[in-house]
Amino acid sequence: MPRYRLLFISCFFSLPCWTSGTLLAAGHDAASTTVAGPLDGLSFRGALGPDGKPKDIPGLFVFENGNFVSRECELRCQYPARPYCARHNGDKTEFSSETKCPYKDATMVWRGTIEGDKLTGKSTWVDKRWYWTVENTFKFEGSLQTESPATASPD
C-alpha cells in the first residue's frame, strides 16, 4: 500500500497522526498546514450539547483552508481551527479533527459524518489537570449553509 494511503488511514483512525509536528490529512504534507481539504467551503449551522442532554448550544461548523473549526468553541474557549482528515464511506463522508486549547492542557477531538446536507457527530473534550482529568462527550448536528463562513455568525 502506498505510504500516503497509510498516513491517511492512520490519521483517520488514530488521531493525532503527527510527522515533524504537523498533522497529516488528505492533501496535506509536512511542509504545509494550509492546503485545501476535500470538505473545504462547507459550513453547517446547528447545535451541540452534552451527550444525553438536549443540543441547545447554537453552533457553526466550518471547513476551510484544510481546517475544521466549531465557531462556538472558538469564541467561548479559543479552540483554534485545525487540520482535518476525511474519507468517503458509501454515500457518507466521515471526518475527524483534533484541536488544543492555547492556554490549558485541554483538547477536543471531533468525529463526524456528512450525509447529503446534514452533519452529525461527537466531540470528546479532555481537560487534564494536575490532580484529575475531566472528560465529556458532546453531540453535534447541523445543516449545510449557503452563505460564506466568513460572513456567517456563530448563532
Residue pairs with C-beta under 8 A, 6 or more apart in sequence:
7 17
7 19
7 24
8 24
8 25
8 26
8 85
8 87
10 17
11 17
11 23
11 24
11 25
11 85
11 96
12 85
12 86
12 87
12 94
12 96
15 85
15 96
15 97
15 98
15 109
16 23
16 98
17 23
17 24
17 85
18 24
19 30
20 30
22 28
22 30
22 31
22 32
22 33
23 33
23 82
23 83
23 98
24 30
24 83
25 37
25 66
25 83
25 84
25 85
25 86
26 37
26 38
26 85
26 86
26 87
27 35
27 36
27 37
27 38
27 66
28 35
28 37
28 66
28 83
29 35
33 66
33 83
34 65
34 66
34 67
35 66
36 65
36 66
37 63
37 65
37 66
37 67
37 83
37 84
37 86
38 86
38 93
39 63
39 68
39 84
39 86
39 93
39 95
39 114
40 63
40 64
40 65
40 66
41 63
41 64
42 62
42 63
42 114
42 144
43 60
43 61
43 62
43 63
43 64
43 144
43 145
43 147
43 148
43 149
43 152
44 60
44 61
44 62
44 114
44 119
44 142
44 143
44 144
44 145
45 58
45 59
45 60
45 142
45 143
45 145
45 152
46 55
46 58
46 59
46 60
46 61
46 119
46 140
46 141
46 142
46 143
47 55
47 56
47 57
47 58
47 59
47 140
47 141
47 142
48 55
48 57
48 59
48 70
48 72
48 123
48 138
48 139
48 140
48 141
49 55
49 56
49 57
49 138
49 139
49 140
50 136
50 137
50 138
50 139
51 122
51 136
51 137
51 138
51 139
55 139
55 140
55 141
57 72
58 72
58 154
58 155
59 70
59 71
59 72
59 73
59 140
59 142
59 154
60 70
60 71
60 72
60 142
60 145
60 149
60 152
60 153
60 154
60 155
61 68
61 69
61 70
61 71
61 112
61 119
61 140
61 142
62 68
62 69
62 71
62 81
62 149
62 152
63 84
63 95
64 81
64 149
65 81
66 83
66 84
67 81
67 82
67 83
67 84
67 97
68 81
68 82
68 83
68 84
68 95
68 97
68 110
69 79
69 80
69 81
69 82
69 99
70 79
70 108
70 110
70 123
70 140
71 149
71 152
71 154
72 154
72 155
73 79
73 99
73 108
74 80
74 81
75 154
77 101
77 106
78 101
78 102
78 103
79 99
79 100
79 101
79 108
80 99
80 102
81 99
82 97
82 98
82 99
82 100
83 97
84 95
84 96
84 97
84 110
85 95
85 96
85 97
86 93
86 94
86 95
87 93
87 94
87 95
88 94
91 115
91 116
92 113
92 114
92 115
93 113
93 114
93 115
94 111
94 112
94 113
94 114
95 110
95 111
95 112
95 113
95 114
96 109
96 110
96 111
96 112
97 109
97 110
98 107
98 108
98 109
98 110
99 107
99 108
99 110
100 106
100 107
101 107
101 127
104 127
105 127
105 128
105 129
106 125
106 126
106 127
106 128
107 125
107 126
108 123
108 124
108 125
108 126
109 123
109 124
109 126
110 121
110 122
110 123
111 121
111 122
111 123
112 119
112 120
112 121
112 122
112 140
113 119
113 120
113 121
117 143
117 144
118 141
118 142
118 143
118 144
119 140
119 141
119 142
119 143
119 144
120 139
120 140
120 141
121 139
121 140
121 141
122 137
122 138
122 139
122 140
123 137
123 138
123 139
123 140
124 135
124 136
124 137
124 138
125 134
125 135
125 136
125 137
125 138
126 133
126 134
126 135
127 133
127 134
127 135
145 152
